């Protein structure tokens, strides 16, 4: 039985102040609780800037994007002249989804072992494109599965979704986050205390229609693995 493992590391974590790191950890723990209510998921935060989650393959992309947009929506005050700060605001987090089997999975003991986590972990470890001075990032969303044709097909969608989301502002990311949760524009407008037309403009400016179509296709393709 296939499982999906999401591995993620927060980009430019060291650019945050201690207070911001504490707030981020608090916010992520709340996000994890919300995800656990809505999905069959095991998720944990490791050392403040690295996370792992075990989910159903067909839910992996939506959950990964919920995490990404949630972090990008945290509009921290950062040094505008610092390239690391800019990378945090642009990308938020680097995420890799590995799909495969798990030989050992014990939530009580915190054991995740098998092909799925090897794939996601390997992708994350090979994408560290930074030095002490600079961070070089071209992509922040990755996918890996043994099936070469499916791997190539899914990665094409991942690259496009990633490129669109990385252009979103903090407020636009917040709108996408609620869209990913399935809320309509009237509901989002009430939460954010703005008019529905504002939400509609934000959705259009982020190409939500295209993002949603791509997500639906990926979910349809991944559901065949269950």
Secondary structure in CASP SS format (residue, H / E / C, confidence):
PFRMAT SS
TARGET T0000
AUTHOR 0000-0000-0000
METHOD secondary structure of the structure
MODEL  1
X C 1.00
X C 1.00
X E 1.00
X E 1.00
X E 1.00
X E 1.00
X E 1.00
X E 1.00
X E 1.00
X E 1.00
X C 1.00
X C 1.00
X H 1.00
X H 1.00
X H 1.00
X C 1.00
X C 1.00
X H 1.00
X H 1.00
X H 1.00
X H 1.00
X H 1.00
X H 1.00
X H 1.00
X H 1.00
X H 1.00
X H 1.00
X H 1.00
X H 1.00
X H 1.00
X H 1.00
X H 1.00
X H 1.00
X H 1.00
X H 1.00
X H 1.00
X H 1.00
X H 1.00
X C 1.00
X C 1.00
X C 1.00
X E 1.00
X E 1.00
X E 1.00
X E 1.00
X E 1.00
X C 1.00
X C 1.00
X C 1.00
X E 1.00
X E 1.00
X E 1.00
X E 1.00
X E 1.00
X E 1.00
X C 1.00
X H 1.00
X H 1.00
X H 1.00
X H 1.00
X H 1.00
X H 1.00
X H 1.00
X H 1.00
X H 1.00
X H 1.00
X H 1.00
X H 1.00
X H 1.00
X H 1.00
X H 1.00
X H 1.00
X C 1.00
X C 1.00
X C 1.00
X C 1.00
X C 1.00
X C 1.00
X C 1.00
X C 1.00
X C 1.00
X C 1.00
X H 1.00
X H 1.00
X H 1.00
X H 1.00
X H 1.00
X H 1.00
X H 1.00
X H 1.00
X H 1.00
X C 1.00
X E 1.00
X E 1.00
X E 1.00
X E 1.00
X E 1.00
X E 1.00
X E 1.00
X E 1.00
X C 1.00
X C 1.00
X C 1.00
X E 1.00
X E 1.00
X E 1.00
X C 1.00
X C 1.00
X C 1.00
X C 1.00
X E 1.00
X E 1.00
X E 1.00
X C 1.00
X H 1.00
X H 1.00
X H 1.00
X H 1.00
X H 1.00
X H 1.00
X H 1.00
X H 1.00
X H 1.00
X H 1.00
X H 1.00
X H 1.00
X C 1.00
X C 1.00
X C 1.00
X E 1.00
X C 1.00
X C 1.00
X C 1.00
X C 1.00
X E 1.00
X C 1.00
X C 1.00
X C 1.00
X C 1.00
X C 1.00
X E 1.00
X E 1.00
X E 1.00
X E 1.00
X C 1.00
X C 1.00
X C 1.00
X H 1.00
X H 1.00
X H 1.00
X H 1.00
X H 1.00
X H 1.00
X H 1.00
X H 1.00
X H 1.00
X H 1.00
X H 1.00
X H 1.00
X H 1.00
X H 1.00
X H 1.00
X H 1.00
X H 1.00
X H 1.00
X C 1.00
X C 1.00
X C 1.00
X C 1.00
X H 1.00
X H 1.00
X H 1.00
X H 1.00
X H 1.00
X H 1.00
X H 1.00
X H 1.00
X H 1.00
X H 1.00
X H 1.00
X C 1.00
X C 1.00
X C 1.00
X C 1.00
X H 1.00
X H 1.00
X H 1.00
X H 1.00
X H 1.00
X H 1.00
X H 1.00
X H 1.00
X C 1.00
X C 1.00
X C 1.00
X H 1.00
X H 1.00
X H 1.00
X H 1.00
X H 1.00
X H 1.00
X H 1.00
X H 1.00
X H 1.00
X H 1.00
X C 1.00
X C 1.00
X H 1.00
X H 1.00
X H 1.00
X H 1.00
X H 1.00
X H 1.00
X H 1.00
X H 1.00
X H 1.00
X H 1.00
X H 1.00
X H 1.00
X H 1.00
X H 1.00
X H 1.00
X H 1.00
X C 1.00
X C 1.00
X C 1.00
END
